Amino acid sequence: MTRFKSLDFAKYLATAAAVIGLGQVAIADDTRWSGYVDAGYTISGVSGNDALAVRDGALYFANKAGETSFLFDLPFSGVNGSSDFVLAKNKVQAFLRHDFAGFNWRLGQFDGIFGLERNDSVDLFFTGQGALYNTQPGVITALEAGYTFNDRLSAQLYAGGAHDEGGLDSGNRPEVGAKVSLSGDYKVGVGAHFRKTGDDQNTLYVNATGETTLQGFGLGVEGTFTKTGAADAAFGASVMVNHSLIAKWDAGVRAQYLAKFIDDKEIQITAGVRRMIDKTLTIKANYIFDNVTATAGASAETDHQGVIAAVYGF
């Protein structure tokens, strides 16, 4: 074979490889990059904390090919008293999922499935989650199976490590959780998780949520019950209401009561407004009243806080 013909053959081979490669890429139905950043100012907060900060943020990479998908969620936030950033802390997601004939399963680390308020501030009406959020699983490292019965009813079941602790004890003392969800005009979710935390000790967590829109008001209610061993049972309740004002302004109130979690009692009330500047930028302003009784019989302490935040999501 002459040198000229060898070069022609190499070009043809390269072209064929490129066409095959494009065909392989085309198998991936959808590849997306997205993310958000939440920067804000705390008017009155914990002594020593930065008033101005990058409060929250994340970069998401998602890919779907046929009925199989993959998600990677890289969270970040500013470090108090430093220009450094915390990356991949507390709420990283990395999981694959497959759907087939109403069934689905996912494996890896993913956001907790309980509660009304999600992990990322871009998904919240208020500037941050309420006190009750801190009592629910943040992320779960597990194998989950789900089934969609119809357009409204679905169920999830998972087994894996202790929530927020990776795959800890997933082999000998796994956490097992389940949830049933009803969608539509009235959204209802009821779920629980159970884990053996000692030779003679178990932990049970139960959560129920409800959401609807009534006369232009968005309503959300939530109740949580948890008990570990012989310790007192803990209970929490939340009510959230929001309503459109004028133009792109919304206002909302969130009231929560917690008993026997970290503190003996806590009453937290959040009130604020939200302004949708455009499809990417939202401005929020909140006032937070927090009344805490640390131990039974102790005097309650009240904290007042104001937060202004700008959230950009793409």
C-alpha positions in Angstrom: 0.0 0.0 0.0 1.4 3.4 -1.0 1.8 6.3 1.5 -1.0 8.2 -0.3 -3.4 5.3 0.0 -2.4 4.8 3.6 -3.3 8.4 4.4 -6.6 8.1 2.6 -7.4 4.9 4.5 -6.5 6.7 7.8 -8.9 9.5 6.9 -11.7 7.1 6.1 -11.1 5.2 9.3 -11.1 8.5 11.4 -14.4 9.6 9.7 -16.0 6.3 10.4 -14.9 6.4 14.0 -16.3 9.9 14.3 -19.7 8.9 12.9 -19.8 5.9 15.2 -18.9 8.1 18.1 -21.7 10.6 17.3 -24.0 7.7 17.2 -23.0 6.6 20.6 -23.4 10.1 22.0 -26.8 10.3 20.5 -27.9 7.4 22.7 -27.8 9.8 25.6 -31.2 11.5 25.4 -30.4 14.4 27.7 -27.4 15.9 29.4 -27.8 18.9 31.5 -25.8 21.2 33.7 -27.6 23.5 36.1 -27.1 25.1 39.5 -27.7 28.0 41.8 -26.0 30.5 44.2 -27.6 32.1 47.2 -25.9 35.2 48.6 -27.3 37.2 51.4 -27.1 39.4 54.5 -28.1 38.6 58.0 -29.2 41.7 59.9 -29.0 40.1 63.3 -27.5 36.7 63.8 -25.3 34.6 66.0 -22.3 36.6 67.4 -19.2 36.0 65.4 -20.9 34.8 62.2 -20.4 36.6 59.0 -23.2 39.0 58.2 -22.6 38.9 54.5 -22.0 35.5 53.0 -22.5 33.1 50.2 -25.1 31.1 52.1 -25.7 28.2 49.8 -25.2 26.9 46.3 -24.7 23.8 44.1 -23.8 22.6 40.7 -25.9 19.8 39.2 -24.9 17.4 36.4 -27.6 15.1 35.1 -27.6 12.6 32.3 -30.3 10.4 30.9 -30.1 7.6 28.4 -33.4 5.7 27.7 -34.9 4.7 31.0 -31.7 5.1 33.0 -30.4 8.4 34.5 -27.6 9.7 36.7 -27.4 12.8 38.9 -24.4 14.4 40.6 -25.1 17.3 43.0 -22.1 19.3 44.3 -23.1 21.7 47.1 -20.9 24.6 48.2 -21.1 27.5 50.7 -18.8 30.1 52.2 -16.7 29.5 55.3 -17.4 31.8 58.2 -14.5 34.3 58.7 -12.7 33.2 55.5 -12.7 33.6 51.8 -12.6 29.8 51.5 -15.5 27.7 50.4 -16.8 24.4 51.7 -17.3 21.9 48.9 -19.2 18.6 48.9 -20.3 19.0 52.5 -23.4 17.3 54.2 -25.8 17.1 51.2 -23.9 15.7 48.2 -26.0 13.5 45.8 -24.6 10.9 43.4 -27.0 8.2 42.3 -28.2 6.3 39.3 -31.9 5.5 38.6 -33.7 3.1 36.3 -37.5 3.2 35.4 -39.4 0.3 33.9 -43.2 -0.2 33.5 -44.1 1.8 36.6 -41.3 0.5 38.7 -38.1 2.4 39.5 -35.0 1.9 41.5 -32.1 4.1 42.5 -28.8 3.4 44.1 -26.3 5.8 45.7 -26.7 8.8 47.9 -29.8 11.0 47.5 -31.8 13.6 49.3 -34.1 12.5 52.1 -37.7 11.7 51.1 -39.5 13.1 54.1 -40.7 16.6 55.0 -42.0 19.6 53.1 -38.8 21.6 52.9 -35.9 20.4 50.6 -32.2 20.6 51.1 -31.4 23.4 48.7 -32.4 27.0 49.4 -33.3 27.5 45.7 -36.3 25.2 46.3 -37.6 27.1 49.3 -40.1 29.9 49.6 -38.3 31.3 52.7 -34.6 32.2 53.0 -33.9 29.0 54.8 -35.5 25.9 56.3 -37.4 26.0 59.5 -36.3 24.3 62.7 -38.3 21.1 61.9 -36.2 20.5 58.9 -33.2 19.7 61.1 -35.0 16.7 62.6 -35.5 14.9 59.2 -32.9 12.9 57.2 -30.8 15.1 55.0 -29.3 12.5 52.7 -29.6 8.8 52.5 -27.1 6.3 51.1 -29.2 3.4 50.1 -31.0 1.2 47.6 -34.5 2.5 46.9 -37.3 0.8 45.0 -40.5 2.6 44.0 -43.7 2.0 42.1 -46.2 4.4 40.5 -49.7 3.0 40.8 -51.4 5.7 38.8 -51.1 9.4 38.0 -51.7 10.3 41.7 -50.4 7.4 43.9 -46.8 6.3 44.3 -44.7 4.5 46.9 -41.0 4.3 47.9 -39.1 1.8 50.0 -35.4 2.1 50.9 -32.7 0.2 52.9 -29.2 1.5 53.6 -26.9 3.2 56.0 -27.9 5.5 58.9 -29.1 8.8 57.3 -26.5 11.5 57.1 -23.8 9.0 57.9 -23.1 7.4 54.5 -23.3 3.6 54.5 -22.7 3.3 58.3 -24.1 0.0 59.6 -25.8 -0.7 56.3 -24.7 -4.3 56.6 -25.7 -5.3 60.1 -28.0 -2.5 61.3 -29.5 -0.9 58.2 -32.0 1.9 58.2 -35.3 0.9 56.5 -37.7 3.6 55.3 -40.9 3.9 53.3 -43.2 6.6 52.0 -46.6 6.7 50.2 -47.4 9.9 48.2 -50.6 11.2 46.8 -50.4 14.0 44.3 -53.1 16.2 42.7 -55.0 19.2 44.1 -54.3 17.7 47.6 -50.8 16.4 48.0 -50.3 14.0 50.9 -47.2 12.2 52.0 -46.9 9.6 54.9 -43.7 7.9 55.7 -41.4 6.4 58.3 -38.0 5.0 58.9 -36.8 2.4 61.5 -33.3 1.4 62.7 -31.9 -0.8 65.4 -29.4 1.6 67.1 -28.3 -0.8 69.9 -28.6 -4.3 71.3 -31.8 -3.3 73.1 -32.6 0.0 71.4 -34.5 1.0 68.3 -35.2 4.4 66.6 -38.6 5.1 64.9 -39.3 8.2 62.9 -42.7 9.0 61.4 -43.5 12.0 59.2 -46.7 13.2 57.5 -47.2 16.2 55.1 -50.1 17.8 53.3 -50.2 20.6 50.7 -52.9 22.3 48.8 -54.0 25.7 47.3 -57.2 27.3 48.7 -58.7 30.6 47.5 -55.3 31.7 46.2 -53.4 30.7 49.4 -50.7 28.0 49.3 -51.1 25.8 52.5 -48.7 23.3 53.9 -48.8 21.3 57.1 -46.4 18.8 58.6 -46.1 16.6 61.6 -43.2 14.5 62.9 -42.9 11.9 65.7 -39.7 10.1 66.7 -38.6 7.9 69.6 -35.3 6.3 70.4 -35.2 3.6 73.1 -36.4 4.6 76.5 -35.9 8.4 75.8 -38.9 10.7 75.7 -40.8 10.8 72.4 -40.2 13.9 70.3 -42.9 15.7 68.4 -42.8 18.6 65.9 -45.5 20.4 63.9 -45.4 23.0 61.1 -47.9 25.2 59.3 -46.9 27.3 56.2 -49.1 29.8 54.3 -48.2 31.9 51.3 -50.1 34.2 49.0 -49.5 36.3 45.9 -49.7 40.0 46.5 -49.1 42.3 43.5 -47.1 41.9 40.4 -44.4 39.3 41.2 -44.5 39.7 45.0 -45.5 36.9 47.4 -45.8 36.9 51.1 -45.6 33.9 53.5 -45.7 32.8 57.2 -44.3 29.6 58.7 -45.0 28.6 62.3 -43.3 25.6 63.9 -43.4 23.9 67.3 -40.9 21.3 68.5 -40.8 19.3 71.7 -38.1 17.0 73.1 -35.7 17.1 70.2 -32.4 18.9 71.0 -34.2 21.3 73.3 -37.2 20.8 75.6 -39.4 23.2 73.5 -38.9 25.5 70.6 -41.4 27.9 68.9 -40.2 29.4 65.6 -42.1 31.8 63.5 -40.9 33.1 60.1 -42.5 35.8 58.1 -41.3 37.3 54.8 -41.8 38.3 51.2 -40.4 37.0 47.9 -39.9 38.9 44.7 -39.4 37.1 41.4 -37.2 39.4 39.4 -37.1 37.1 36.4 -37.0 33.4 35.7 -33.5 33.1 37.2 -33.3 35.7 40.0 -35.4 35.8 43.2 -35.0 38.2 46.1 -36.2 37.2 49.6 -36.5 39.0 52.9 -37.4 37.2 56.2 -37.9 38.0 59.9 -37.4 35.0 62.2 -38.6 34.7 65.8 -37.1 31.8 67.7 -38.1 31.0 71.3 -36.2 28.1 72.9 -36.5 26.4 76.3 -33.3 24.4 76.5 -34.4 22.1 79.4 -37.6 21.5 81.3 -38.3 24.2 83.8 -35.6 26.6 82.4 -36.3 30.1 81.2 -37.1 30.5 77.6 -34.6 32.6 75.4 -35.8 34.5 72.4 -33.7 35.3 69.3 -34.7 37.8 66.5 -33.1 37.6 63.1 -33.5 39.3 59.7 -32.2 37.8 56.5 -32.1 39.2 53.0 -31.1 36.9 50.2 -30.6 36.9 46.4 -30.9 33.5 44.7 -29.9 32.9 41.1 -30.8 29.6 39.6 -30.1 28.4 36.1 
